[in-house]
């Protein structure tokens, strides 16, 4: 020992020699979701057709540092994953007319100095990891060590836009992954509802947030975004990720949750429950209006419709309902005009978005290809109107303050209409009360 400090292991020849010997060969088989390899090959072909003759370089990225040598969980870049099916941190793929060469940082196995000294790649730290040969066999593409990469990794806006617009149209395999994500999410809702009495008794919103996140982690990659659990006056806060309040027995409970499955496709579903199991008359009044707006939005989804149709259909119902309650300072027509929008004081967000590998999928698409698009089969989207009456909003009567309601479903555009993927969860207040009672008793 020098001055009370432990010796530096890499400077002890006897230790290094001893650590390099006596190790067997662990299983390094990559974990690849069935169908992902074939789907990635088809995606590369679509990209090559859209950008012929281009050399495209995409990076998987790396986990952000939380503190010092601690990082958050790694999740690969969605564009990279879409064309590779590979989940290796710091990997890079080079595409030339659909042909892929994948460059990987080899794991530090026995015999490599990093085996026991590198906390990021050393197998003694992170466990056995597939290497170049294993990934080549699993993915059916050329795989090389990252050290052989010669292309620059830069953000190409044209490539990003093209990928976003291609990813708007899901293939059969992707639809299957999204169905699984939705089904798991519905199961997660049931797990959360069963825990409402416990949450009311003490641990509050975070107990429910943790319940869903544990379920998502056990049956998928984890939550597809920060789980929102808002009770009472927290429910009107659109992104209530803090979840640090109590679950109040007589208030509404807004749950916005989605499981990201192993392939990294995610669901995005919201329901608003009465924590007591029964809606009060004023809670029912607000929920009924949101449900009416939601059904109007659903009815406006289908092939050949404008992307914005469901947004406007929902907003028209919301504006008329608020006017009937005397909450608009102008007429319905004035509110709905582009120069008005007064009704959106209580609904400042949009009414839906694309869904896929990202919860707000295809975000790099041009406005013309997104909001200006015509709906087509294979698109998967959310419809999610709501009403958010904040506790400190003096424009609404006291009985409405602190009430927040959102209904959100995941939909697929089909050749002859649309399909609600999350229809296992009821929409109306009576159905929600019955569903809640059934699952609370289980």
N, C-alpha and C positions, 0 to 999 in steps of 0.2 A: 504494500500500500504506500502511495506517495502522498504525503501531507494529508492523510486521512481520506484521499479520493480513491475510488475503485480504479483498477487498471483499465486501460483501453484495450478491449478484447482483440481488435484488429491488429494490435502491435505485439501480440503474444503468439509466436510461431507454433508453439505446442498446442495452443487452443485452436488455432486456425486449422492445423493438420487434423486434429481430432474431430472438428466439426465437419470437415470435408469427407469423412469416411463413415461407413456403417449405416447408410440410409437406403431403404428400399424404394420402390417406385409406386407412388400413390396413383389413384384413379384421377386422370386429368381430362375426362370426357366432357366436352362443352355441354352446357344445358341450353338446348335450342327448342323453342316451342314448335310442336308439329305443324308443318305447313309453312313455317316462316322462311325457310330457304327458297322454296318454290315461289312464294309471294315476292320475296326480295328480287329474284331474278326477273319476274314479270315487271316489277316496278322499274328496274334498271332499263329494261327494254322500252318502257314508256318514256322514260327520261331521255334516252338516246334518240328516240323518234322526235321528241320535242326540241332537242338541241343537238342536231346532227353535226358530227365532226368536232365537237367540243371536248376538251379535256377538263373534267370536273373533279375537284378535290374537296372532300368533305371530312370533317373531323368529328370524333365522338365526344370530345371535350373531357373535362376532368372534374372531380368533385370539388366544390368550393371549400376553402379552409374555414373551419369553425374557430379554432384557436390553436396556435403553435403547430403541433404535428397531428392534430385531430381534424378530421374532415366530416362533412355531411355525407349521407349516402350518395353514391354515384348513380346517375340516371343518364343514359346516352342521349345525345342530340337526336331529335325526332327525324330530321332529314337523313342523317347518317344511318339510323336504325331502319328507316323505310327502305333503303337500297341495299342493306347488308344483312340484317337479322343478327348482327353481332353486338355484344354488350360490353366490350372491353374498353376500359378507361384509356384515354390518350391514343386510341387507335385512329388511323387515317385511311380512307379509301380513295383510290384514284380510278376514275371511270373514263374509258375511251370507247365511244360507240357501244356502250352497254357492257363491255368487258371490264371486270373489276380486278384490281390488285389491292389487297388489304395489307396494310403495314401495322404491325403490332409491337408494343413493348414486351419482349419476352419476359415471363415471370422468372424470378430469381430462385432457381432450384438448387438442391444440394450440389456443391462444387463451385457455385457462384458466390463471391464474397457477400453479395446482398442477401443471400438466403437467410441469414440470421441478423444482418446489419441494416437492411433496408425495410423500414416500417411500411412503405407504400407498396412494394412489389415482392418483398421477401416472403417465401412460402411459410417460413416459421412464424411470421406475423399474421398473414392474411389467409393462410390455407393453400392447398394445392390448387393451381390454376392451369387451364389449358394453355399450351404454347402454340407456336407457329404450325407445327405439323398437325396437331389436334384440330385446330380451327380450319385448316385447309381441308381436312377430311370431312368435317362437319358441314362446311358451307359450300364446298365444291367450287371454290375460287382460288386464284393464286394468292398466297399469303407470304409475306416477307417480314423480316425484322424491321422495326421502325428506324433503325440506324441506316437502312438502305434508301429511305425516302429522299428524293431529290426535288420534288415539287414543293412550291411554297403553299402554305395553308393560309388563304385569305378569304374574307367574306365577299362573295360575289352576289350582288343584288339581283342580277338577272336570273342566276341559278336559283336563288332563294325564292323569287317570285314564281318561277316556273314550277318548282317543287311544291309550293303552297297550292298552286292552281291544279296541279295533277292530283294532289292528295285530297282535293275536294270530292273526288269520285272514288268511293270505296269499292274494292273488288269483293268477291264472295268470301274469301278468307278473312278479310278485314271485318266484314259484316258479322262473321261468326265470332270474332274476338270481341266485338262490341256487344253482341248479344250476351256473351259470357260475362262481360263487365257489368252490364245492366242487371243480369240475374243475380250476380254476387252482391251488387249494391242493394237490391231489394231484400236479400237475406240480411244484409248489414242493417237495414232499416228495422227489420224485425228484432234483431239483437239489441238495438238501441231502445226501441219502444219497451222491451221487457225490463230495461234498467231505469225507466223513468221514475218509478216509486223510490228506488234507491237514491237517485239523483236529487229528488225532492227532499229526501230525508237529511241530506247533508252535503255530499261532495259536489253537487251542482252541475253546471254545464260541462266542465272538464271531464266529469265521469262519463258523460255520454259521448263527448268527443273521443276520449280514450277508448271507449267501447267500440266505436266504429273503426278507429284507426287500428286497433288490435285485430279486428275481424279482417280488415283490408290487408293487413300485413300477413295474416295467416293464410288467406285464400287468394292472394294476389301479390303484386309488388308492394302494395301499400295504398294509401289514399291518392287519388289522381290530382288532388289539389288540397289546400288547407281546409279541413272539415269545418263547416260553419254550424254552430249550435247556439241559437239566440233565444233566450227566454224573456218574455215581457218586453220591457223597453229596449232590450238589445236586439229584438227581432227586426226592427226597421233598419238597422245598420247593415248595409248591403254585404260588406265583407267583415262580419264579426268573427274574426279568427282568434281573438284573445280568449274567448270562452271562459272568462274568469268570474262569472256571476252565478248566483243561485238559480235553480230551476223552480220557479214560483208556481204553486199548485193551481192557482186560478187564472193563470195567464197562458197565452199562446206560446208554442215552442216551434220555432222555425228550424228545420233540419235540411241543410244543403250538403249532399255527400256523394262521393263517387269512388268506386273501387277501380284502381288501375291493375289490370291482370298482368300475368307474367310477360306477355308480349308488349306491354306498355300502352295498350289501348285503354281508355278510361270512359266510364259513365259519368253523368252529371245530372243528378235528380234532386228535386226539392219537394218536400211536403211540409205543411204547417199543421201541427196537432194541438189540441187542447191538453195541457198537462194533466188536468183533472179527469180527462176522458170524455168531457161534454163541452160543446161550444156554448158560450153564453149568447143571448140574442144579438148583441152588438158584434161579437166575434163572428157569428154566423152571417150577419149582414155583410161584413167586409169580405169574408171568404166566398160568399155566394157571388159577389160582383167579380172577384178575381177569377173564380171558376168560369163565369160567363165569358169573360175576356179570354181565358185560356181556351175554351172550346171554340171561340171565334177564330183564334189563332190557328188551332189545329185544322179547322175546316179550310183554311187558306193555304195549306201546304199541299203541293202536288206538282207533277211534271208540267212544264209549260207556264207555271205561275211565276210572277216576279218574286225574287228573293225577299223583297221588302213587304210583300202582301200580308204575311202573317203579323208583322210588326204593326202595320196600319190597322188591320182588323181588330187586334187586341186593344190598341190605343183608342179606337173609336168607341168601343164598349166602356173603357175606363173613363173617358171624357164625359160620355153621356151619363154614366152612373154618378160621377162626382157632381155634375150639374144638377141631377135630380136631388142630390143631398144638399144642394146650396153651397157647395164648396168652391165653385169657379167664379172669379170676378168678372168673367166675360162669357159670351155665348159659347156653345159647343163648337160652332164653326170657327169662331175667332181663336179658340184654344187649339184646335187642330191645325190651323194655318201655320205655315212655316214661320210667320212673324209673331206667333203667339206661344203655343206649347205650354200654357199655364198648368194644364193637368199633370205635366211631368214634374212638377214640384214633388209629387207623391210617387213618382216612378221615373227617376232620372236616367236609369240605364236602358239599354235596348232590350228587346223582347226575345232575342235568341242569337245563336251563333253556330258555326260548324263545330263538329265534335269528332275526335279520332285519337291520334297519338297524343295530342295536346287537348286540354279541356276547352280552350279557346283555339281551335284548330285553324290552320291555314292563315295565320295572322299576317303573313308577308305578301299575301295576294294584293293585287291592285284593287282600288275601290270599284272599278268597272267589272272586275271578275268576281268580286264578292257581293257587295250591296247591289251592284248593278246587274247581277247575273239573273238568268232564268233557271229555275229549279229543274233538275234532271235526275233520273234514276241513279241510285248509288250515293247521293248526298245524304249525310247523316247530320242532324242538327237538333238543337234544343228549341223549345218554345217555353218561355218562362215569364209571363206577366206577374205583376205583384202590386201591392199597395203598401206604402211605408209612411205611417203617421208617427213622426218622432214625438217623444214626450215633451219636448220644449217647443213644438210648433204651435204657435198661438192662432194660426189660421183655421184650425180644426177644433171642434167642440171637445170638451174634456173627456167625454166617454170614448173618443176615438184615439186620444193621445196614447202612445206607447203600444199601438197595435201594428204589427207587421205581418203580412201574409204574402207568400210566394208559392206558386205551383209551377213545377218544371218537369217536363217529360223529354225523353230522347226519342227522336223520330227518324225513320228512313223513308226517303222518297222512292216510290216504286213505279213501274211502268204505267200502272193504272190508278195511282193515288199516293197513299202514304201508309206506313205502319207505325204504330206507337210501340216502341220496344219496351217501355216501362209501364205497360198497362196493367201489370199485376198489382200496382198500388192504386187504390181508388182515388177519385177526384172530388166527389161531393162530401159534404159534412157528415151525412148519415153513414155513408160507406166508410169514411175515415174513422168514425166513432166505433163502428162494428169491427173494422180491421184492427184498431188499437186494442179493443177489449179482448179480441181473440188472441192476439200475440202477447198481451200483458199477462194473461192467465197461463200461458205455456211455460 
